Amino acid sequence: MKITGYYNESGYQVESDNPMDGILYQAGNHALDSQQSGTGTKHQLSLETIRQYCVQTAVEIAAEKDADFTGVEYLESEDM
């Protein structure tokens, strides 16, 4: 199994290449609540911070599932 993270200005998600698993985790770009969007507010995270969170979460999930971490990719907003 391979684990990949995808991120953009609106947040990030971690996916498995196993169709049965699909998206394993999603988070928004809100500094105080990862399940909300901080877009256009003082709570919006920077793109670099979102990328760092995406990497960290994907690595942790890959370790938990004994899977390969394949990296993270930036996606255009409409793609996520």
C-alpha positions as CSV (number, residue, x, y, z in Angstrom):
1,M,0.0,0.0,0.0
2,K,1.2,3.5,-0.8
3,I,0.2,6.7,1.1
4,T,0.2,10.1,-0.6
5,G,-0.7,13.6,0.6
6,Y,-2.3,16.3,-1.4
7,Y,-2.5,20.0,-0.4
8,N,-3.5,23.4,-1.5
9,E,-4.7,26.7,0.0
10,S,-7.9,25.2,1.2
11,G,-6.3,22.3,3.2
12,Y,-5.0,18.9,2.7
13,Q,-5.9,15.2,2.4
14,V,-4.1,11.9,2.7
15,E,-5.0,9.1,0.4
16,S,-4.2,5.4,0.0
17,D,-3.7,3.8,-3.4
18,N,-6.0,1.0,-2.2
19,P,-9.4,1.8,-3.7
20,M,-11.0,0.3,-0.6
21,D,-9.4,2.9,1.6
22,G,-9.4,6.0,-0.6
23,I,-9.2,9.3,1.4
24,L,-7.9,8.5,4.9
25,Y,-7.8,12.0,6.3
26,Q,-8.9,15.5,5.4
27,A,-8.2,18.8,7.1
28,G,-9.0,22.4,6.3
29,N,-6.8,25.5,6.6
30,H,-8.1,26.9,9.9
31,A,-5.5,27.4,12.6
32,L,-7.9,26.6,15.4
33,D,-10.1,23.9,14.0
34,S,-8.8,21.5,11.2
35,Q,-12.4,20.6,10.2
36,Q,-13.2,24.2,9.2
37,S,-11.9,26.6,6.5
38,G,-10.0,29.6,7.6
39,T,-9.9,31.0,4.0
40,G,-10.1,34.8,4.1
41,T,-9.9,35.0,7.9
42,K,-7.1,35.7,10.4
43,H,-7.1,32.0,11.2
44,Q,-6.0,30.9,7.7
45,L,-2.8,28.8,7.7
46,S,0.0,29.6,5.3
47,L,0.6,27.2,2.3
48,E,3.9,26.1,3.8
49,T,2.2,25.2,7.1
50,I,-0.5,23.3,5.4
51,R,2.2,21.4,3.4
52,Q,4.1,20.6,6.7
53,Y,0.9,19.3,8.3
54,C,0.2,17.2,5.2
55,V,3.7,15.6,5.3
56,Q,3.5,14.9,9.0
57,T,0.0,13.4,8.8
58,A,0.8,11.3,5.8
59,V,4.0,9.9,7.3
60,E,2.2,9.0,10.6
61,I,-0.6,7.3,8.7
62,A,1.9,5.4,6.5
63,A,3.7,4.2,9.7
64,E,0.4,3.1,11.4
65,K,-0.6,1.1,8.3
66,D,2.9,-0.2,7.6
67,A,2.6,1.4,4.2
68,D,5.0,3.3,1.9
69,F,4.9,7.1,2.1
70,T,5.2,8.4,-1.4
71,G,5.3,12.1,-0.7
72,V,3.0,15.1,-1.1
73,E,1.8,17.0,-4.1
74,Y,0.3,20.4,-4.6
75,L,-3.1,20.4,-6.3
76,E,-5.1,23.2,-7.8
77,S,-8.0,24.2,-5.5
78,E,-10.7,22.8,-7.8
79,D,-8.9,19.4,-7.8
80,M,-9.4,18.7,-4.1
